Amino acid sequence: MFFGLFKKEENKAEVLNSVYSKIKEYYCTESLSEERKEFLSKQLDENGFLPYPYIKALEELTPSEIFFALEKKWEKEGTFKDGKFDFVNSKISALARHGINNSDWIKKEQHNIKLVNLAGLGDGNKTTDTGKFIDWLRQLLILPMGMIEKGVFPTTIYLIPFHPREFGCAYLPTSYGVSSNIVDKSPKKKQGWTEKNR
């Protein structure tokens, strides 16, 4: 019990590498051409991310391409090296790596905030299936990386619970209210909804 007080903290990069290698082995079944690698690398070098709309990423990218490009993106972030995650536990976030210790960064103009609901990442035009884990990775690949040299950090992601969709859109299951300026009077009247319980 005494020795437990001095237990060495688990290296999160090692744990992630163990899980990541299994995930990659499962998904990466096809090989990539040099031409495709070159194209993806060029896009990531120029933009820091893959500038695709989600539907194009869904239709065009294979799992192997997603993993290849994500690794390039992570390398640019300084968290991936020689085919493995490489970071210390205290520098796991972009904020920690850049010495940010307050929340002013989130108020910076041009900072993106993205709500991601796995249920909403399928191709609703072709199937009623929800997105899968690979679709989360696909979404990560196309999210803007900001401009850290100007204080704009990578996109903030809020992962919404696996909640069903209605009317073809993802939504937050709970809310703290809606501004009276944007309340839709029709459903409010028909359903008896208020700004608080919508």
C-alpha positions in Angstrom: 0.0 0.0 0.0 2.8 2.4 0.9 4.4 1.9 -2.5 1.2 2.7 -4.2 1.6 6.3 -3.1 4.7 6.6 -5.4 3.2 4.8 -8.3 4.5 6.1 -11.6 1.8 7.9 -13.7 0.7 5.9 -16.7 2.2 7.2 -20.0 -0.9 8.2 -22.0 1.0 8.2 -25.3 1.9 4.5 -24.8 -1.7 3.6 -23.9 -3.0 5.5 -27.0 -0.4 3.8 -29.2 -1.6 0.4 -28.1 -5.2 1.2 -28.9 -4.4 3.1 -32.1 -2.4 0.2 -33.6 -5.4 -2.2 -33.1 -7.8 0.3 -34.6 -5.5 1.0 -37.6 -5.0 -2.7 -38.2 -8.8 -3.2 -38.3 -9.5 -0.3 -40.7 -6.4 -0.1 -42.9 -6.9 -2.9 -45.4 -6.0 -1.2 -48.7 -2.6 0.3 -49.7 -2.3 3.8 -50.9 -0.6 4.9 -54.2 2.3 7.3 -54.0 0.2 9.7 -56.1 -2.6 9.7 -53.4 -0.1 10.1 -50.6 1.4 13.1 -52.4 -2.0 14.7 -52.9 -3.0 14.3 -49.3 0.4 15.5 -48.0 0.2 18.6 -50.2 -3.3 19.5 -49.0 -2.2 19.1 -45.3 1.0 21.1 -45.9 -0.9 24.0 -47.5 -3.9 24.0 -45.1 -3.1 22.1 -41.9 -6.2 20.0 -42.5 -8.1 18.5 -45.5 -10.3 21.3 -46.8 -13.2 19.1 -47.8 -16.9 19.4 -47.0 -18.0 16.4 -45.0 -20.0 14.8 -47.8 -17.0 14.8 -50.1 -14.9 13.3 -47.3 -17.6 10.6 -46.8 -17.7 9.7 -50.5 -14.1 10.0 -51.4 -11.8 9.0 -48.5 -11.0 5.4 -47.7 -10.1 4.4 -44.2 -6.4 4.1 -45.1 -6.4 7.6 -46.5 -8.0 8.9 -43.4 -5.4 7.4 -41.2 -2.5 8.5 -43.4 -3.8 12.1 -43.5 -4.6 12.2 -39.8 -1.0 11.1 -39.0 0.3 13.9 -41.1 -2.0 16.3 -39.3 -0.9 15.0 -35.9 2.8 15.3 -37.0 2.2 19.0 -37.8 0.8 19.4 -34.3 3.9 17.8 -32.7 2.0 14.9 -31.1 2.9 12.1 -33.6 6.4 11.0 -34.7 7.8 7.9 -36.4 4.4 6.3 -36.7 3.5 6.7 -33.0 2.0 9.2 -30.6 4.7 11.1 -28.8 3.8 13.5 -26.1 4.1 13.9 -22.3 1.0 13.6 -20.2 1.2 17.3 -19.1 1.3 18.4 -22.8 -1.6 16.4 -24.2 -3.7 19.3 -25.2 -2.9 22.1 -27.7 -3.4 24.6 -24.9 -0.8 23.0 -22.6 1.7 22.6 -25.5 1.5 26.4 -26.0 1.5 27.5 -22.4 -2.1 28.7 -22.3 -3.6 28.7 -18.8 -6.8 30.8 -19.1 -9.9 30.7 -21.3 -9.4 33.9 -23.4 -8.3 31.8 -26.4 -11.9 30.6 -27.0 -13.1 34.2 -27.5 -10.6 34.8 -30.4 -12.3 35.8 -33.6 -12.2 33.0 -36.2 -12.0 30.3 -33.6 -14.3 27.4 -34.8 -16.6 25.5 -32.5 -18.1 22.3 -33.8 -20.8 20.1 -32.4 -20.3 16.5 -33.5 -23.0 13.9 -33.1 -22.1 10.4 -34.3 -25.7 9.9 -35.3 -25.4 12.8 -37.7 -22.2 11.6 -39.5 -23.8 9.0 -41.7 -24.9 9.7 -45.3 -28.6 10.5 -44.8 -29.1 10.9 -48.5 -28.3 7.2 -49.1 -29.0 5.3 -45.9 -30.6 5.6 -42.5 -27.5 4.3 -40.8 -25.7 6.5 -38.3 -22.0 7.3 -38.6 -19.4 4.9 -37.3 -16.1 5.5 -35.4 -14.3 5.9 -38.7 -16.6 8.8 -39.5 -15.5 10.6 -36.3 -11.9 10.3 -37.6 -13.0 11.5 -41.0 -14.6 14.6 -39.3 -11.4 15.2 -37.3 -9.4 15.3 -40.5 -11.5 18.0 -42.1 -11.7 20.4 -39.1 -9.7 23.6 -39.4 -6.5 23.9 -37.4 -6.7 27.6 -36.7 -3.6 29.8 -36.9 -1.8 29.3 -33.6 0.8 32.0 -34.5 -2.1 34.5 -34.4 -3.6 33.0 -31.3 -6.4 31.1 -33.1 -6.4 27.5 -31.8 -7.7 24.4 -33.6 -11.4 23.8 -33.7 -13.1 23.1 -30.4 -15.1 19.9 -30.6 -18.2 19.1 -28.5 -19.0 15.4 -28.8 -22.8 15.1 -28.4 -24.2 11.9 -26.9 -25.4 9.2 -29.2 -28.8 10.7 -29.5 -31.4 10.0 -32.2 -32.0 12.6 -34.9 -35.3 14.0 -36.0 -36.1 16.0 -39.1 -32.6 15.2 -40.5 -30.6 17.2 -37.9 -28.5 16.6 -34.9 -29.4 18.4 -31.7 -28.5 18.8 -28.1 -30.7 16.8 -25.8 -30.9 19.5 -23.2 -30.8 23.3 -23.4 -30.6 26.3 -21.1 -33.2 28.2 -23.1 -33.6 29.9 -26.4 -33.5 33.7 -27.0 -37.0 35.1 -27.4 -35.7 36.8 -30.6 -35.4 33.4 -32.3 -38.3 31.5 -30.8 -40.4 29.8 -33.5 -44.0 30.8 -32.5 -45.7 28.0 -34.4 -44.3 25.0 -32.6 -44.3 26.9 -29.4 -48.1 27.4 -29.7 -48.9 23.9 -31.0 -46.7 21.9 -28.6 -46.9 24.1 -25.5 -43.1 24.5 -25.6 -41.4 27.4 -23.8 -38.0 28.9 -24.3 -36.9 26.9 -21.2 -37.9 23.4 -22.2 -37.0 23.4 -25.9 
